[in-house]
């Protein structure tokens, strides 16, 4: 009788943990599939921002700096040209990174994210189906009550890693483009965003015919 009662309790703990895990997986704003996609729209001429990674914020060189008359009226241009170019660099990074992700991470992206995958095959099946995922280490570890927090922590680490890799890739590609093609994206830089949620791309504030800043001589990659 006691054995039966313990089995019943254990089963209910597992069910509750599974429900809680699903809430954590599906309710969180960040997702590997939201950061890195296999074939982003910008690679095919769609510059609507549909598949933007959201892993970085765009920063423009300021104008009208106090006590610096030479800077008056010289804020970096952000027209549709610059936006299209940023979207393309972001998309190219996503596509290149996707090809180098672990197999289980590629599966998460293809299926639409952690939440979609968990819904499709079940949270516990997810653990056994993708043994390389950090989430499975917690689910298969036997500590049922600790699995919920542990799995969410593991998933968060994967998403933070994806955001960091994507953002740094865009930084590298941005500086490579500037150095290789002087006069491209002058005064435009990006900074990484590792937190929850995604950063949206700014709307254009200039016409494509507005003047750009002069290229910086000896433009080099800043320290990480």
C-alpha positions in Angstrom: 0.0 0.0 0.0 2.8 2.3 0.9 4.6 1.5 -2.3 1.4 2.3 -4.3 1.0 5.6 -2.5 4.6 6.6 -3.1 4.3 5.7 -6.8 1.1 7.8 -7.0 2.8 10.8 -5.3 5.9 10.5 -7.6 3.6 10.4 -10.6 1.8 13.6 -9.5 5.1 15.3 -8.8 6.3 14.5 -12.3 3.0 15.8 -13.8 3.2 19.0 -11.9 6.9 19.5 -12.8 6.1 18.8 -16.4 3.3 21.4 -16.4 5.6 23.9 -14.7 8.3 23.2 -17.1 6.0 23.8 -20.1 5.0 27.2 -18.6 8.7 28.2 -18.2 9.6 27.0 -21.7 6.6 28.5 -23.6 6.1 31.6 -21.4 9.7 33.0 -21.7 10.2 35.8 -24.2 13.5 34.6 -25.5 14.2 31.6 -27.7 17.0 30.1 -29.8 14.6 30.0 -32.7 13.9 33.7 -32.3 17.6 34.6 -32.5 19.0 32.3 -35.1 17.0 31.2 -38.1 18.1 28.9 -41.0 17.1 31.1 -43.9 16.2 34.7 -42.8 14.1 36.8 -45.1 16.7 39.5 -45.7 18.8 37.1 -47.6 16.1 37.1 -50.3 15.5 40.8 -50.5 12.9 41.1 -47.8 14.0 44.0 -45.6 10.9 44.4 -43.5 12.7 43.2 -40.4 10.6 40.0 -40.4 13.5 37.7 -39.3 15.6 40.2 -37.3 17.6 38.4 -34.6 16.9 41.0 -31.9 20.3 40.3 -30.4 21.7 43.9 -30.7 20.8 47.6 -30.7 21.9 50.0 -33.4 23.9 53.0 -32.2 24.5 56.1 -34.3 27.5 58.4 -34.0 26.1 61.6 -32.3 26.1 65.1 -33.7 26.0 68.4 -32.0 28.4 67.4 -29.2 28.9 70.2 -26.7 32.0 72.3 -27.2 32.7 70.5 -30.5 31.6 72.8 -33.3 32.9 70.4 -35.9 30.2 67.9 -34.9 27.3 70.2 -35.4 24.6 68.7 -37.6 26.7 65.6 -38.2 24.7 62.8 -36.6 25.2 59.5 -38.5 22.7 58.9 -41.2 20.1 56.1 -40.7 18.2 55.7 -43.9 16.6 52.7 -45.5 20.0 52.0 -47.1 21.7 51.5 -43.7 18.7 49.5 -42.4 18.8 47.2 -45.4 22.5 46.6 -45.0 22.2 45.9 -41.2 19.4 43.5 -41.8 21.4 41.7 -44.5 24.5 41.4 -42.2 22.3 40.1 -39.4 20.6 37.6 -41.7 23.9 36.4 -43.1 25.3 35.8 -39.6 22.2 33.8 -38.7 22.5 31.5 -41.7 26.2 30.9 -41.1 25.8 30.3 -37.4 22.8 27.9 -38.0 25.0 25.6 -40.1 27.4 25.3 -37.1 24.9 24.7 -34.3 24.7 21.3 -32.6 22.2 19.0 -34.2 19.7 19.3 -31.4 19.8 23.1 -31.5 19.2 23.1 -35.3 16.1 20.9 -34.5 14.9 23.5 -32.0 15.2 26.2 -34.7 13.5 24.1 -37.4 10.5 23.2 -35.2 9.9 26.8 -34.2 11.5 27.0 -30.8 11.6 25.3 -27.4 7.9 25.9 -26.7 6.7 24.5 -30.1 9.0 21.5 -29.8 7.9 20.7 -26.3 4.3 21.0 -27.4 4.8 18.7 -30.4 6.7 15.8 -28.7 6.1 16.4 -25.0 8.5 17.9 -22.4 9.8 14.5 -21.2 10.2 13.1 -24.8 12.2 16.2 -25.6 14.7 15.2 -23.0 15.3 11.8 -24.4 15.0 12.9 -28.1 17.8 15.5 -27.8 20.3 14.2 -25.2 22.8 16.8 -26.2 20.6 19.6 -24.9 21.4 21.0 -21.5 17.7 20.8 -20.6 17.8 17.1 -20.9 20.6 16.8 -18.3 18.2 18.1 -15.7 15.2 16.1 -16.8 17.0 12.9 -16.9 18.9 13.5 -13.7 16.2 12.1 -11.5 15.7 15.2 -9.3 12.2 15.8 -10.5 11.5 18.9 -8.4 14.8 20.5 -9.4 14.2 19.7 -13.0 11.9 22.6 -13.7 14.3 25.3 -12.5 17.3 23.5 -13.9 15.8 23.0 -17.3 14.8 26.6 -17.6 18.3 27.6 -16.5 19.8 25.4 -19.1 17.5 26.7 -21.8 18.4 30.3 -20.8 22.1 29.6 -21.1 21.6 28.3 -24.6 19.6 31.3 -25.6 22.1 33.7 -24.1 24.9 32.0 -26.0 22.9 32.2 -29.2 22.3 36.0 -28.7 26.0 36.6 -27.8 27.3 34.7 -30.8 24.8 36.5 -33.1 25.5 39.9 -31.8 29.3 39.5 -32.0 29.0 38.1 -35.5 27.2 41.2 -36.6 29.8 43.4 -34.9 32.6 41.6 -36.8 30.8 41.7 -40.1 29.9 45.4 -39.6 33.6 46.3 -39.1 34.7 44.0 -41.9 32.3 45.7 -44.3 33.4 49.2 -43.2 37.1 48.4 -43.6 36.6 46.6 -46.9 34.2 49.1 -48.4 35.1 52.6 -47.1 32.1 54.9 -46.9 29.6 52.1 -46.0 27.6 52.4 -42.8 29.7 55.4 -41.5 28.9 56.2 -37.8 26.7 53.1 -37.4 27.6 50.6 -34.7 25.8 47.9 -32.7 25.9 46.7 -29.1 24.9 43.2 -27.9 21.7 42.5 -26.0 21.7 39.4 -23.9 18.5 39.9 -21.8 15.0 38.7 -22.2 13.0 39.8 -25.2 14.3 41.0 -28.6 15.5 44.5 -29.6 13.7 46.0 -32.6 15.5 47.8 -35.3 15.1 51.6 -35.4 13.0 53.1 -38.1 14.8 55.2 -40.7 15.2 58.8 -39.7 16.9 60.1 -42.9 16.2 60.1 -46.6 18.5 58.0 -48.7 19.7 61.2 -50.4 20.9 62.8 -47.1 24.7 63.1 -46.7 26.7 60.5 -44.8 29.6 61.0 -42.4 33.1 60.9 -43.8 34.8 57.5 -43.4 37.1 57.2 -40.4 40.7 56.7 -41.4 42.4 53.6 -40.2 39.0 52.2 -39.0 39.8 49.3 -36.7 37.9 46.8 -34.6 37.4 48.2 -31.1 38.5 46.0 -28.1 35.9 43.4 -27.1 
